[in-house]
Amino acid sequence: MVLNIIFSYNRAIQLDYLLQSTLKHFKTDSKIVVLYHTSGPHKEGYELLKKKYAEQHVNFIERKSVIFDLSYFKSLNSKKDWEFFKKKNLFNKNGDNFKGLLQKIIRNSNCEFLMFNTDDGVFYDDITIPKEVFDIIRANPENASYRLYVGENLEGQPSYLEKKNNYYQWDYYTDTVIHHWSYPFSVDGTIYNSKGLLKHLEKMVYHNPVTLEENGFQYIKQRKLFRIGLSPLTSKLVATKLNRVSVDSLNPTIHIKPDFLNEKFIAGYTLELVIPKKIDNANIVPSEIYLVKKDQRELIYSLDAHGEKVQSLLGIEGAKEQLE
């Protein structure tokens, strides 16, 4: 079974859209846990989601403020680690238990495999993970993973990938230039062996999903872990760049305000995104965005010049460029 941990912060309506796409398209046996953080009126949005998905057995776990997170002690192995801990947790008035809580969820899940997702993602095609892929990850618990947001449809796929019957395989350390196929750790749609990854999460310092990916990537790359990359023949997941909620991220977006979307969600609206028919990038700006309530369908965004500029910045290097 795959443990699907979804990270979410103040984006209930977008999380709802991701959950709908997950329940529709993810055909492999899985358990969904939403690890969320929220504030102000956004709390009401998450309470609505808990009721909506109670029968689908989606588990919602909220991050909590703590004086300090005891789970850091296994990861404080250098001066740099200590400085991170003091800044982000010990002396941070907004410090919480994200690291310890995440590791506890994985440890107690009894799921052999694990993937993370973020609440701006959308599964747009059916996913059935081949048994052979699970066998490879099982045999290489610290050295193999299966990435759902890449495939031969994306621009920039390297020529050195080896095509198998129904998946691709490659070495993440073939290239020194950073792109999706040389980036060995991601918090979006990548399946790992739970125990194999947990062993290293315990040794990393991180305090939220952004620093989990940034610090996790550096840790894993330095140790040449998770060398074996695997993916479906075509990608199954995209990130939709509607907005940005983390101050730790500089990714460009089209700035549809989370507060506005939350108000609409509480008022009974749901989200509808028009995903481009041709997917050649793992990060996209939807062609159109609607809010839907019963027979009402309100267009709130149609791709414009700003959206096209944002899309042009969402390259295979990971969309790290700041949009001015």
Secondary structure by P-SEA (a helix, b strand, c coil): cbbbbbbbcccaaaaaaaaaaaaacccccbbbbbbccccccaaaaaaaaaaaaccccbbbbbbbbcccccccccccccaaaaaaaaacccccccccaaaaaaaaaaaacccccbbbbcccccccbbbbbbaaaaaaaaacccccbbbcccccccccccccccccccbbbbbccccccccccccccccccccccaaaaaaaaaacccccaaaaaaaaaaaaaaaccccbbbbcccccbbbbcccccccccccccccccaaaaaaaaaabbbbbbbcccccccccccccbbbbbcccbbbbcccccaaaaaaaaaccccccccccc
